[in-house]
Amino acid sequence: MTWVIALMVIIMLAGAITVLFVESHVSAIAATSAVSLALSVLFVILQAPDVAMTEAVVGSGLSTVILALALFRINKNHGKQQSEQNDA
């Protein structure tokens, strides 16, 4: 059981470091989701299923969707600004 906890901690550390140094926003969102999923598994191992479910739904699901939608809106608005600058 200890090796599973150590593995989850290593996955979370790797994901956090990936978020800091990756250049792609999509990769950063995926790494954030992976950290949250590993934390959910860790909560299950620590016998806190209610906290694990909340972390999985909010951390992995909702946060990932919100970040992806924000990235989509930023790219959409950035494209409009570039086309307006090219027209001017």
DSSP file (Angstrom, degrees, kcal/mol; ACC not computed):
  #  RESIDUE AA STRUCTURE BP1 BP2  ACC     N-H-->O    O-->H-N    N-H-->O    O-->H-N    TCO  KAPPA ALPHA  PHI   PSI    X-CA   Y-CA   Z-CA
    1    1 A M     >        0   0    0      0, 0.0     4,-1.7     0, 0.0     3,-0.3   0.000 360.0 360.0 360.0 -34.4    0.0    0.0    0.0
    2    2 A T  H  >  +     0   0    0      1,-0.2     4,-2.5     2,-0.2     5,-0.2   0.863 360.0  56.0 -64.2 -35.3    2.9    2.4    0.7
    3    3 A W  H  > S+     0   0    0      1,-0.2     4,-2.2     2,-0.2    -1,-0.2   0.835 104.6  53.1 -68.3 -29.9    4.2    2.0   -2.8
    4    4 A V  H  > S+     0   0    0     -3,-0.3     4,-2.4     2,-0.2    -1,-0.2   0.913 109.5  48.2 -69.5 -41.3    0.8    3.2   -4.2
    5    5 A I  H  X S+     0   0    0     -4,-1.7     4,-2.3     2,-0.2    -2,-0.2   0.932 112.5  48.8 -62.0 -45.1    0.9    6.3   -2.0
    6    6 A A  H  X S+     0   0    0     -4,-2.5     4,-2.3     1,-0.2    -2,-0.2   0.894 110.4  51.5 -62.0 -39.6    4.5    7.0   -3.1
    7    7 A L  H  X S+     0   0    0     -4,-2.2     4,-2.5     2,-0.2    -1,-0.2   0.909 109.6  49.2 -63.6 -42.6    3.5    6.5   -6.8
    8    8 A M  H  X S+     0   0    0     -4,-2.4     4,-2.4     2,-0.2    -2,-0.2   0.895 111.2  49.8 -64.7 -39.6    0.6    8.9   -6.4
    9    9 A V  H  X S+     0   0    0     -4,-2.3     4,-2.6     2,-0.2    -1,-0.2   0.906 111.0  49.5 -65.2 -41.0    2.9   11.5   -4.8
   10   10 A I  H  X S+     0   0    0     -4,-2.3     4,-2.7     2,-0.2    -2,-0.2   0.907 110.9  50.0 -64.2 -41.5    5.4   11.1   -7.6
   11   11 A I  H  X S+     0   0    0     -4,-2.5     4,-2.5     2,-0.2    -2,-0.2   0.913 111.6  48.7 -62.6 -42.0    2.7   11.5  -10.2
   12   12 A M  H  X S+     0   0    0     -4,-2.4     4,-2.4     2,-0.2    -2,-0.2   0.915 112.7  47.3 -65.5 -42.0    1.4   14.7   -8.4
   13   13 A L  H  X S+     0   0    0     -4,-2.6     4,-2.4     2,-0.2     5,-0.2   0.918 112.7  49.2 -64.4 -43.0    4.9   16.1   -8.2
   14   14 A A  H  X S+     0   0    0     -4,-2.7     4,-2.2     1,-0.2    -2,-0.2   0.906 112.4  48.7 -63.2 -41.0    5.6   15.3  -11.9
   15   15 A G  H  X S+     0   0    0     -4,-2.5     4,-2.3     2,-0.2    -2,-0.2   0.904 111.1  49.4 -64.9 -41.6    2.3   16.9  -12.9
   16   16 A A  H  X S+     0   0    0     -4,-2.4     4,-1.5     2,-0.2    -2,-0.2   0.909 112.7  46.7 -65.5 -41.5    3.0   20.0  -10.9
   17   17 A I  H  X S+     0   0    0     -4,-2.4     4,-1.7     1,-0.2    -1,-0.2   0.882 110.5  54.1 -66.9 -37.3    6.5   20.4  -12.4
   18   18 A T  H  X S+     0   0    0     -4,-2.2     4,-2.2    -5,-0.2    -2,-0.2   0.917 105.3  53.2 -61.2 -43.7    5.1   19.8  -15.8
   19   19 A V  H  < S+     0   0    0     -4,-2.3    -1,-0.2     1,-0.2    -2,-0.2   0.881 109.6  49.9 -59.2 -38.0    2.5   22.6  -15.3
   20   20 A L  H  < S+     0   0    0     -4,-1.5    -1,-0.2     1,-0.2    -2,-0.2   0.863 122.0  28.3 -69.5 -35.9    5.3   25.0  -14.4
   21   21 A F  H  < S+     0   0    0     -4,-1.7    -2,-0.2    -3,-0.1    -1,-0.2   0.537  90.7 103.4-110.8  -7.0    7.6   24.3  -17.4
   22   22 A V     <  -     0   0    0     -4,-2.2     6,-0.0    -5,-0.2    -4,-0.0  -0.505  53.1-154.7 -78.9 147.2    5.4   23.2  -20.3
   23   23 A E        +     0   0    0     -2,-0.2     2,-0.4     4,-0.0    -1,-0.1   0.710  69.9  84.6 -93.3 -22.3    4.8   25.8  -23.0
   24   24 A S     >  -     0   0    0      1,-0.1     4,-1.7     2,-0.0     5,-0.1  -0.675  65.2-151.9 -85.6 130.8    1.4   24.4  -24.3
   25   25 A H  H  > S+     0   0    0     -2,-0.4     4,-2.1     1,-0.2     5,-0.2   0.862  97.5  55.2 -68.1 -35.3   -1.6   25.5  -22.4
   26   26 A V  H  > S+     0   0    0      1,-0.2     4,-2.3     2,-0.2    -1,-0.2   0.902 107.4  49.6 -65.0 -40.6   -3.5   22.4  -23.3
   27   27 A S  H  > S+     0   0    0      1,-0.2     4,-2.4     2,-0.2    -1,-0.2   0.874 109.0  52.6 -65.4 -37.1   -0.7   20.3  -21.8
   28   28 A A  H  X S+     0   0    0     -4,-1.7     4,-2.1     2,-0.2    -2,-0.2   0.896 109.2  49.1 -65.6 -39.5   -0.8   22.4  -18.7
   29   29 A I  H  X S+     0   0    0     -4,-2.1     4,-2.1     2,-0.2    -2,-0.2   0.915 111.8  49.1 -65.0 -42.4   -4.5   21.7  -18.3
   30   30 A A  H  X S+     0   0    0     -4,-2.3     4,-2.1     1,-0.2    -2,-0.2   0.895 111.0  49.8 -64.1 -40.0   -4.0   18.0  -18.8
   31   31 A A  H  X S+     0   0    0     -4,-2.4     4,-2.2     2,-0.2    -1,-0.2   0.882 108.9  52.3 -66.9 -37.8   -1.2   17.9  -16.2
   32   32 A T  H  X S+     0   0    0     -4,-2.1     4,-1.9     1,-0.2    -1,-0.2   0.903 109.8  49.2 -63.1 -40.7   -3.4   19.8  -13.7
   33   33 A S  H  X S+     0   0    0     -4,-2.1     4,-2.4     2,-0.2    -2,-0.2   0.884 109.0  52.5 -65.2 -38.8   -6.2   17.2  -14.3
   34   34 A A  H  X S+     0   0    0     -4,-2.1     4,-2.4     2,-0.2    -2,-0.2   0.891 107.6  51.7 -64.9 -39.6   -3.7   14.4  -13.8
   35   35 A V  H  X S+     0   0    0     -4,-2.2     4,-2.1     1,-0.2    -1,-0.2   0.921 110.9  48.4 -61.3 -43.7   -2.6   15.9  -10.5
   36   36 A S  H  X S+     0   0    0     -4,-1.9     4,-2.0     2,-0.2    -2,-0.2   0.891 110.7  49.9 -65.9 -40.0   -6.2   16.1   -9.4
   37   37 A L  H  X S+     0   0    0     -4,-2.4     4,-2.2     2,-0.2    -1,-0.2   0.907 110.5  49.9 -65.2 -41.0   -6.9   12.5  -10.4
   38   38 A A  H  X S+     0   0    0     -4,-2.4     4,-2.2     1,-0.2    -2,-0.2   0.889 110.0  51.1 -64.0 -38.3   -3.8   11.3   -8.5
   39   39 A L  H  X S+     0   0    0     -4,-2.1     4,-2.2     2,-0.2    -1,-0.2   0.877 107.6  53.4 -65.7 -37.1   -5.0   13.2   -5.4
   40   40 A S  H  X S+     0   0    0     -4,-2.0     4,-1.9     2,-0.2    -2,-0.2   0.922 109.2  48.0 -62.4 -44.2   -8.4   11.6   -5.7
   41   41 A V  H  X S+     0   0    0     -4,-2.2     4,-2.3     1,-0.2    -2,-0.2   0.899 109.7  53.7 -62.8 -39.8   -6.8    8.1   -5.8
   42   42 A L  H  X S+     0   0    0     -4,-2.2     4,-2.0     1,-0.2    -1,-0.2   0.893 106.9  51.1 -62.2 -40.2   -4.7    9.1   -2.7
   43   43 A F  H  <>S+     0   0    0     -4,-2.2     5,-2.5     2,-0.2    -1,-0.2   0.866 108.5  51.9 -65.8 -35.5   -7.8   10.2   -0.9
   44   44 A V  H ><5S+     0   0    0     -4,-1.9     3,-1.5     3,-0.2    -2,-0.2   0.922 109.6  49.3 -64.7 -42.9   -9.4    6.8   -1.7
   45   45 A I  H 3<5S+     0   0    0     -4,-2.3    -2,-0.2     1,-0.3    -1,-0.2   0.874 108.1  53.7 -63.1 -37.2   -6.3    5.0   -0.3
   46   46 A L  T 3<5S-     0   0    0     -4,-2.0    -1,-0.3    -5,-0.2    -2,-0.2   0.292 121.1-111.5 -82.1  11.4   -6.5    7.1    2.8
   47   47 A Q  T < 5S+     0   0    0     -3,-1.5    -3,-0.2     1,-0.1    -2,-0.1   0.893  80.8 124.3  60.8  47.3  -10.1    6.0    3.3
   48   48 A A     >< +     0   0    0     -5,-2.5     4,-2.2     1,-0.1     5,-0.2  -0.616  23.5 162.5-128.0  71.3  -11.8    9.3    2.5
   49   49 A P  H  > S+     0   0    0      0, 0.0     4,-2.5     0, 0.0     5,-0.2   0.822  72.5  55.7 -66.3 -30.8  -14.2    8.4   -0.3
   50   50 A D  H  > S+     0   0    0      2,-0.2     4,-2.0     1,-0.2     5,-0.1   0.920 111.3  43.6 -66.7 -42.0  -16.3   11.5    0.1
   51   51 A V  H  > S+     0   0    0      2,-0.2     4,-2.6     1,-0.2    -1,-0.2   0.876 112.7  54.1 -68.1 -37.5  -13.3   13.8   -0.3
   52   52 A A  H  X S+     0   0    0     -4,-2.2     4,-2.4     2,-0.2    -2,-0.2   0.912 109.1  47.4 -63.5 -42.9  -12.0   11.7   -3.2
   53   53 A M  H  X S+     0   0    0     -4,-2.5     4,-2.5     2,-0.2     5,-0.2   0.915 112.6  49.1 -65.3 -41.6  -15.3   12.0   -5.0
   54   54 A T  H  X>S+     0   0    0     -4,-2.0     4,-2.9     1,-0.2     5,-0.6   0.922 112.5  47.8 -63.3 -43.6  -15.4   15.8   -4.5
   55   55 A E  I  X>S+     0   0    0     -4,-2.6     4,-1.4     1,-0.2     5,-1.3   0.894 112.5  49.5 -63.9 -40.2  -11.8   16.2   -5.7
   56   56 A A  I  <>S+     0   0    0     -4,-2.4     5,-1.7     3,-0.2     4,-0.4   0.923 117.1  40.0 -65.9 -43.5  -12.5   14.0   -8.7
   57   57 A V  I  <>S+     0   0    0     -4,-2.5     5,-2.8     3,-0.2    -2,-0.2   0.956 129.0  28.1 -72.0 -50.0  -15.6   16.0   -9.7
   58   58 A V  I  <>S+     0   0    0     -4,-2.9     5,-2.5    -5,-0.2     6,-0.2   0.951 128.3  38.7 -79.0 -50.4  -14.5   19.5   -8.9
   59   59 A G  I  <<S+     0   0    0     -4,-1.4     5,-0.3    -5,-0.6    -3,-0.2   0.945 130.7  23.9 -69.1 -50.5  -10.7   19.1   -9.4
   60   60 A S  I   <S+     0   0    0     -5,-1.3     4,-0.4    -4,-0.4    -3,-0.2   0.917 133.1  30.7 -83.6 -45.3  -10.6   16.9  -12.4
   61   61 A G  I  ><S+     0   0    0     -5,-1.7     4,-2.2    -6,-0.2    -3,-0.2   0.992 124.7  31.1 -79.9 -67.6  -13.9   17.5  -14.0
   62   62 A L  I  ><S+     0   0    0     -5,-2.8     4,-2.7     1,-0.2     5,-0.2   0.908 120.9  48.6 -65.5 -45.5  -15.2   21.0  -13.4
   63   63 A S  H  ><S+     0   0    0     -5,-2.5     4,-2.7     1,-0.2    -1,-0.2   0.903 111.9  50.2 -62.9 -40.3  -11.8   22.8  -13.3
   64   64 A T  H  > S+     0   0    0     -4,-0.4     4,-2.4    -5,-0.3    -1,-0.2   0.914 112.1  47.2 -64.2 -42.3  -10.6   21.1  -16.5
   65   65 A V  H  X S+     0   0    0     -4,-2.2     4,-2.6     2,-0.2    -2,-0.2   0.925 113.3  48.2 -64.9 -44.3  -13.8   22.1  -18.3
   66   66 A I  H  X S+     0   0    0     -4,-2.7     4,-2.4     1,-0.2    -2,-0.2   0.922 113.5  47.0 -63.8 -44.0  -13.6   25.7  -17.0
   67   67 A L  H  X S+     0   0    0     -4,-2.7     4,-2.4    -5,-0.2    -1,-0.2   0.898 112.7  49.7 -64.7 -39.9   -9.9   26.0  -18.0
   68   68 A A  H  X S+     0   0    0     -4,-2.4     4,-2.2    -5,-0.2    -2,-0.2   0.910 111.8  48.0 -65.9 -41.6  -10.5   24.5  -21.4
   69   69 A L  H  X S+     0   0    0     -4,-2.6     4,-2.5     2,-0.2    -2,-0.2   0.899 111.5  50.5 -64.8 -39.9  -13.5   26.9  -22.1
   70   70 A A  H  X S+     0   0    0     -4,-2.4     4,-2.5     2,-0.2    -2,-0.2   0.912 110.5  49.4 -63.8 -41.8  -11.4   29.8  -20.9
   71   71 A L  H  X S+     0   0    0     -4,-2.4     4,-2.5     2,-0.2    -2,-0.2   0.897 110.6  50.8 -63.4 -40.2   -8.5   28.8  -23.3
   72   72 A F  H  X S+     0   0    0     -4,-2.2     4,-2.3     2,-0.2    -2,-0.2   0.918 111.6  47.3 -62.2 -44.2  -11.0   28.5  -26.1
   73   73 A R  H  X S+     0   0    0     -4,-2.5     4,-2.7     2,-0.2     5,-0.2   0.892 111.4  50.7 -66.6 -39.0  -12.4   31.9  -25.4
   74   74 A I  H  X S+     0   0    0     -4,-2.5     4,-2.6     2,-0.2    -2,-0.2   0.940 112.7  45.9 -63.5 -46.5   -8.9   33.5  -25.2
   75   75 A N  H  X S+     0   0    0     -4,-2.5     4,-2.0     2,-0.2    -2,-0.2   0.884 113.0  51.0 -63.5 -38.1   -7.9   31.9  -28.5
   76   76 A K  H  X S+     0   0    0     -4,-2.3     4,-1.6     2,-0.2    -2,-0.2   0.931 114.0  42.8 -65.2 -46.3  -11.2   33.0  -30.1
   77   77 A N  H  X S+     0   0    0     -4,-2.7     4,-2.2     1,-0.2    -2,-0.2   0.856 111.5  55.2 -68.7 -35.0  -10.8   36.6  -29.0
   78   78 A H  H  X S+     0   0    0     -4,-2.6     4,-2.1    -5,-0.2    -1,-0.2   0.889 106.5  51.4 -64.9 -38.7   -7.1   36.6  -29.9
   79   79 A G  H  X S+     0   0    0     -4,-2.0     4,-2.0     2,-0.2    -1,-0.2   0.881 109.1  50.6 -65.1 -38.5   -8.0   35.6  -33.4
   80   80 A K  H  X S+     0   0    0     -4,-1.6     4,-2.2     2,-0.2    -2,-0.2   0.914 109.7  50.3 -64.7 -42.9  -10.5   38.4  -33.7
   81   81 A Q  H  X S+     0   0    0     -4,-2.2     4,-2.1     1,-0.2    -2,-0.2   0.896 110.2  50.0 -64.2 -39.8   -8.0   41.0  -32.5
   82   82 A Q  H  X S+     0   0    0     -4,-2.1     4,-2.0     1,-0.2    -1,-0.2   0.901 110.8  48.6 -66.6 -39.5   -5.4   39.8  -35.0
   83   83 A S  H  X S+     0   0    0     -4,-2.0     4,-1.6     1,-0.2    -1,-0.2   0.864 111.0  51.1 -69.5 -33.4   -7.9   40.0  -37.9
   84   84 A E  H  X S+     0   0    0     -4,-2.2     4,-1.3     2,-0.2    -1,-0.2   0.881 110.3  49.3 -68.1 -37.6   -8.9   43.5  -36.8
   85   85 A Q  H  < S+     0   0    0     -4,-2.1    -2,-0.2     1,-0.2    -1,-0.2   0.872 110.2  50.8 -69.0 -35.9   -5.3   44.6  -36.7
   86   86 A N  H  < S+     0   0    0     -4,-2.0    -1,-0.2     1,-0.2    -2,-0.2   0.842 109.6  51.0 -69.4 -32.6   -4.7   43.1  -40.2
   87   87 A D  H  <        0   0    0     -4,-1.6    -1,-0.2     1,-0.2    -2,-0.2   0.794 360.0 360.0 -72.9 -28.4   -7.7   45.0  -41.5
   88   88 A A     <        0   0    0     -4,-1.3    -1,-0.2    -5,-0.1    -2,-0.2   0.475 360.0 360.0 -77.8 360.0   -6.5   48.3  -40.1
